[in-house]
Amino acid sequence: MSPARRKIDPMQGRTALAGWVGGDRERSTVATAVRYSLEELGLVAPGRSVEVRVPPYGAVQVIAGQVHRRGTPPNVVEMSADTWLALVVGELGWDEALSSGSVSASGGRSDLTPYLPLMRSPR
């Protein structure tokens, strides 16, 4: 399987993520930061056994294992953009997000702990 083609320029993605960390909540900034970080997750956890959803900005299938092809996947993780980005930069821990109800995770492979944080917050 070849790596996925990028849709978000990495420089623009990092800039948007830094903007979000700095308090920029403009829709375009959040959208770029989310899409960039979902692409990054796809690179560090390639596969198609878990679907990570951050509506309305995007979704990605990740983590090696049984491939899902039709309907709702058995392993789904869904959350808001702010929750996702806080997890990405390490401002929020996976267990804390789950216990607070900020993350909806179903299926035995839906634990993203090994992959988070993707990047460290410059704060």
Buried (B, 14 or more C-beta within 10 A) or exposed (E): EEEEEBEBEEEEBBBBBBBBBEEBEEEEBBBBBBBBBBBBBBEEBBBBBBBBBBEEBBBBBBBEBEEBEEEEBBBBBBBBBBBBBBBBBBBBBBEEBBEEEBBEBBBEBBBBEEBBBBBEBEE
